């Protein structure tokens, strides 16, 4: 039986892969940072793993996958520390958690599928995760702080003027900024998506 992600499993895979990153998406800038990392790491890791899978046995596949993924995430983390140290400090341990997401995706890939199809599936999941993180970061920051780009300074001094206030901070809804607020926001986004999606017979 194939474990490849079909249309029925695609949404579930994205949801499970997103869970470890939910707590870090409390601002738009954090959502953008994690989303960009996911967009870089997931397709690249999928391509590398698909390129070497012919030499891997079932027993060694998981260990090699973890090694490749940890190396890629470590490289991205070092680059972020060098070029965006404040953003890297803000994301803390959440960037390495991308490894668990990619392991989930790659373990569900069909071993008989073409490398191009696997990379395409990985890219689609990465885009879905990045867009969801962006939406969550925007909604949580707007509701919790009444602002957008609150932590824009994390990407450099040039971005510090991007912050826009919608209402005073003391009018914000604190729960939106806490980890439980991430799950509530995600549930509301899923409900809105289901409500807006056309009904299918």
N, C-alpha and C positions, 0 to 999 in steps of 0.2 A: 504494500500500500504506500502510495506516495505521500510525503509530508510537505509537498510544495504548497506555498500559500496561494490559494485560489481566491476568487473575489469574495467568497464567504468568510475566509480566514484573514483577509488582508486588513480589515478594520480591527479585528481582535489583535493581530500582531502589532499594529501601530499603537494600540491602546496599552498593551503590555509593555512594549518597548519604551513608551512615554512615561510610565509610572515612576521610575527612579529619578526622573528629571523634573517632576512636577514642583517640588519644593523650591527649586532654584528659579522658577519663572515668576518671581514676585514683581519684577519690573520689566519694562519693555527692553531695556538695554541688556539685562541678563538673558531674556528670551532670545534676543538677536544673537548674543554671543554663543549660547548653547546651540541655537539653530544653525549658525554658521559652522560650528564644529561638527555637528551631525552631518551636514551637507558635504563636508570635506571627507570625514572619516568613513562613513558608511559605504558610499560607492567605491572608494579606493580600497577599503578592506575587502569588500565583496569581490572586486576584480582580482585582487591578489590571491584570495582564497580559491576562487574559481580557476585561476591559472595553475595552481599547484595541486589541485584536488586529485588529479590522476595518479599522483605519487603517494597519496595518503591512504592508509587503511582505515577501517572503521574505528579501530582502537586508538590510532594516533591523531585522528582528525580533530578531536576536541582540544587536545593539548596544543597542537600546532596552531589552531584557530586562536586560542587564548594568547599564545606567544606573539603572533602577528598583530592581533588587535591591540594588545598592551603596548607593543612597540609603536604602532601608529598613534595611539592616544598619547603616549609619552612624548613623541615628537611634536604633536600639536600643542601639548601642554607646555613644553619647553619654549616653543615659538611664541605662545601667548604670554608666557612669563617675561620673555625678552622684549616683545613689542607692546604688549598691553598688560603690564604688571598689575594695575589696579583691578582690571576686569578679571584677571586670573585669580587674584586674591578673593574677589567677590564670589566667584563660582566655586572655589575651594575644592571639595571632594566630588562635586557633581560631574565634572568633566570626565574623570576616570570611570564613572558609572555608565558612560556610553558603551564601554566594553560589554557589559551585560546585555545591552540592547542588540548589539551586532551579533553576539553569540546566539541570541534568540532567533534573529533573522536568518543567519547562515545555517543554523541547525534545521530550520524548516525549509531550506532550499531543496529542490529536487536535484538529486545527484546526477540525473540523466538529462537535465535541462541544459541548453546551450549556455556558454558563458555570457553571451550578450543578453539573453533573457534573464539570467540571474542578476547581472549588473543593473539591468533596467528595473527589475523588481526591487532591488536594494535602493536604487535612486528614488523610485516612487515612494517607498516607505520613508526615506530620509526627508523628502520634500513634505510628506504628510506630517512628520514629527516636527520639522522646522516651522511649518505654518501654524501648527497647533501651539507650539511654544510662543510664537509671536502673538497669536491671538490671546493666549492666557496672560502673557506679560502685559499686554495693552489693557485688557479688561481689569486685571487685578490692581495694576498701578492706578488706573483711572478711578476705580471705585475706592481703593484703600487710601490713596494719597491725594487724589484729585489733581493729578498731574500726568504729563507724558514726558519721557526722557529725563526722569528725576536724577538718575545716576549717569547722565551722558558724559560727565567728567571722567568716568572710568575708561573711556576709549581715547581720552586726550583732552588737553585744555581747550583745543579748538572747538570741541563739542559742548563745552559747558554752557553756552548760550542757547542751546536747543530746547531747554526745559520750558514747558508751557503749563500754566496752572489753570485748571477748570474751576476749582473752588478751594477755599482754605483747607489746610491739612487737618485741622481739628474737626472738620465736618466729614472726614473720611470714615470708611467702615473698616475697622481694624481686622476683622475676621478675614477679609479678602487678602490681606498680606501674610497671614499665617498659613502653615502647611494644610490645615483642613480646608482653608479657603480655596486652595488649588483644586482639590477634589470636587468641591461644590461648584466652582467655576467650570471645571471640565464637564461635570454632569449637566450644567445649564447649556454649555456649548453643544453637547451631544443632543440634548432635547431640542434646542433651536434648529440644529441641522436636520433632525428627524421631522420636525414640524415644517421646515421649509422645503424639504426634499419632496419631489412629486410622488404621489402614491403609485405603487406598481401593482398591477393585477397579477 
